[in-house]
């Protein structure tokens, strides 16, 4: 599986299928997406211009309920398992505990993808919550920029306790957070857990 973090929290997974999560700030015309998954409706996660640059006629678009009026092939709610055209995944509720930016009642989601006998957890914009603590995954895309999500210290603590094989920090260095947040995060993660900086 080829893993790319294109910008901020925009992720591209390339294997048998090409999967984009929250395409944002896409500059080139790729038109190669088999699936586009959206975590929530904020501008840095749902951007129609970027969606149009990666979609093709057969692309399947998966959105949470808050975007159900937008073009989609599947509307998802938190806490469920879904199958669409061979893609198997679960939705994990994504929200803030005390911050006001991502209320629990908005039904925002993260995605746990089952691909090539591995699991990939894209957390979305969330704090550490009871729902995130239950997720066991091989690869975790964890937000570290603070303000709207966990900061680097909180994210490292989460990773150290849930113990994925690979942790990839996202959601820092542009819209929120600084590039050095990744260095802080990596320094705090236990050495037996691999950390890859993709931004």
C-alpha positions as CSV (number, residue, x, y, z in Angstrom):
1,X,0.0,0.0,0.0
2,X,1.4,3.4,-1.0
3,X,0.5,6.0,1.7
4,X,0.6,9.7,1.0
5,X,-0.4,12.7,3.1
6,X,-1.0,15.3,0.4
7,X,-1.7,18.3,2.5
8,X,-2.9,18.9,6.1
9,X,-5.3,16.0,6.6
10,X,-5.7,15.0,3.0
11,X,-4.7,11.4,2.5
12,X,-4.3,9.1,-0.5
13,X,-4.0,5.3,-0.3
14,X,-3.0,3.5,-3.4
15,X,-3.3,-0.3,-3.7
16,X,-5.7,-2.3,-5.7
17,X,-8.0,0.7,-5.4
18,X,-7.2,4.4,-5.1
19,X,-8.7,5.9,-2.0
20,X,-8.8,9.6,-1.0
21,X,-9.8,10.8,2.5
22,X,-10.7,14.5,2.8
23,X,-9.0,15.7,-0.4
24,X,-8.0,19.3,0.1
25,X,-5.7,21.8,-1.5
26,X,-5.3,19.4,-4.5
27,X,-3.4,21.2,-7.2
28,X,-3.2,18.7,-10.0
29,X,-6.0,17.0,-12.0
30,X,-5.6,13.3,-11.0
31,X,-9.1,11.9,-11.7
32,X,-7.9,8.6,-10.3
33,X,-10.1,8.1,-7.2
34,X,-12.0,4.8,-6.9
35,X,-13.3,6.1,-3.5
36,X,-13.5,9.5,-1.8
37,X,-14.3,9.4,2.0
38,X,-15.2,12.6,3.8
39,X,-15.0,12.9,7.6
40,X,-17.0,16.1,8.1
41,X,-18.1,19.3,6.5
42,X,-15.3,21.8,7.5
43,X,-13.6,23.6,4.6
44,X,-10.3,21.8,5.1
45,X,-11.9,18.4,4.9
46,X,-14.7,18.9,2.4
47,X,-13.6,21.0,-0.6
48,X,-15.6,20.6,-3.8
49,X,-12.7,21.8,-6.0
50,X,-10.4,19.2,-4.8
51,X,-13.0,16.5,-5.0
52,X,-13.5,17.4,-8.7
53,X,-9.8,17.1,-9.3
54,X,-9.6,13.5,-8.1
55,X,-12.9,12.0,-9.0
56,X,-13.7,10.2,-12.2
57,X,-17.1,8.9,-13.6
58,X,-17.0,5.7,-11.5
59,X,-15.8,7.3,-8.2
60,X,-17.8,6.3,-5.2
61,X,-18.2,9.2,-2.7
62,X,-18.9,8.4,1.0
63,X,-20.1,11.2,3.3
64,X,-21.4,11.7,6.9
65,X,-25.0,12.6,7.5
66,X,-24.3,16.4,7.7
67,X,-23.3,16.2,3.9
68,X,-26.2,14.0,2.8
69,X,-27.5,16.7,0.5
70,X,-24.2,16.8,-1.4
71,X,-23.3,14.3,-4.2
72,X,-22.7,10.9,-2.7
73,X,-23.0,7.2,-3.1
74,X,-23.3,6.3,0.6
75,X,-24.2,8.3,3.7
76,X,-22.7,6.9,6.9
77,X,-23.3,7.3,10.6
78,X,-20.8,6.7,13.4
79,X,-20.5,3.2,14.9
80,X,-21.4,1.1,11.9
81,X,-19.7,-1.3,9.5
82,X,-20.2,-0.8,5.8
83,X,-19.3,-2.5,2.5
84,X,-19.3,-0.6,-0.8
85,X,-18.0,-2.1,-4.1
86,X,-15.5,-4.3,-2.3
87,X,-14.4,-1.6,0.3
88,X,-14.9,-2.7,3.9
89,X,-14.8,-0.2,6.6
90,X,-16.1,1.0,10.0
91,X,-17.1,4.5,11.1
92,X,-15.8,5.8,14.4
93,X,-17.4,8.8,16.1
94,X,-15.2,11.9,15.9
95,X,-15.8,14.8,18.3
96,X,-14.4,17.2,20.9
97,X,-14.9,16.6,24.6
98,X,-14.7,20.2,25.7
99,X,-13.8,22.3,22.7
100,X,-16.8,23.6,20.7
101,X,-15.5,22.9,17.1
102,X,-16.7,19.3,16.6
103,X,-19.8,18.6,18.7
104,X,-20.8,15.0,19.3
105,X,-24.3,15.6,17.9
106,X,-22.9,16.5,14.5
107,X,-22.2,12.8,13.8
108,X,-18.7,13.4,12.3
109,X,-16.7,10.3,11.7
110,X,-13.3,8.8,11.4
111,X,-12.8,5.7,9.2
112,X,-11.3,2.3,10.0
113,X,-10.5,0.7,6.6
114,X,-9.8,-3.0,6.0
115,X,-7.3,-3.2,3.2
116,X,-4.9,-6.0,2.2
117,X,-5.3,-7.8,5.6
118,X,-4.4,-4.6,7.5
119,X,-6.4,-1.9,9.1
120,X,-6.0,1.8,8.6
121,X,-7.6,4.3,11.0
122,X,-8.1,7.8,9.8
123,X,-9.2,9.5,13.0
124,X,-10.7,12.7,11.5
125,X,-11.0,15.8,13.7
126,X,-11.3,14.4,17.2
127,X,-10.0,14.4,20.7
128,X,-9.1,11.2,22.5
129,X,-12.5,9.7,23.4
130,X,-13.9,6.4,24.7
131,X,-14.7,5.5,21.1
132,X,-11.2,6.1,19.8
133,X,-9.7,4.2,22.7
134,X,-11.6,1.0,21.6
135,X,-10.0,1.1,18.1
136,X,-7.2,-1.4,17.4
137,X,-5.4,-0.8,14.1
138,X,-2.2,-1.5,12.2
139,X,-1.8,2.1,10.9
140,X,-3.2,5.2,12.6
141,X,-3.4,8.6,11.0
142,X,-3.6,10.8,14.1
143,X,-4.3,14.6,14.3
144,X,-1.6,16.4,16.3
145,X,-2.1,20.2,15.6
146,X,-4.1,21.1,18.7
147,X,-6.8,23.8,18.8
148,X,-9.4,21.7,17.0
149,X,-8.0,18.2,17.8
150,X,-5.4,16.6,20.0
151,X,-2.1,18.3,20.3
152,X,1.2,16.4,19.8
153,X,1.5,15.4,23.5
154,X,-2.0,14.1,23.7
155,X,-1.7,12.3,20.4
156,X,1.6,10.6,21.5
157,X,-0.1,9.4,24.7
158,X,-3.0,8.0,22.7
159,X,-0.6,6.2,20.3
160,X,1.5,4.8,23.2
161,X,-1.6,3.2,24.8
162,X,-3.3,1.9,21.6
163,X,-0.1,0.7,20.1
164,X,-0.5,0.6,16.3
165,X,2.4,-0.7,14.3
166,X,2.7,2.6,12.4
167,X,1.6,6.1,13.4
168,X,1.3,8.9,10.8
169,X,0.7,12.5,12.2
170,X,-1.7,14.7,10.2
171,X,-3.6,17.9,10.7
172,X,-0.6,20.2,11.5
173,X,1.8,22.6,9.8
174,X,-0.6,24.6,7.6
175,X,-4.2,25.3,8.7
176,X,-3.3,24.7,12.3
177,X,-0.2,23.7,14.2
178,X,3.5,23.9,13.2
179,X,5.9,21.6,11.4
180,X,7.8,21.1,14.6
181,X,4.7,19.5,16.1
182,X,5.7,16.3,14.3
183,X,9.1,16.3,15.9
184,X,7.5,16.7,19.3
185,X,5.1,13.9,18.6
186,X,7.8,11.5,17.3
187,X,10.0,12.2,20.3
188,X,7.2,11.2,22.7
189,X,6.1,8.1,21.0
190,X,7.5,4.8,22.3
191,X,10.4,3.6,20.2
192,X,8.9,0.3,19.4
193,X,6.1,2.1,17.4
194,X,7.1,3.3,14.0
195,X,6.4,7.0,13.2
196,X,6.5,8.3,9.6
197,X,6.2,12.0,8.8
198,X,4.5,12.3,5.4
199,X,4.0,16.1,5.4
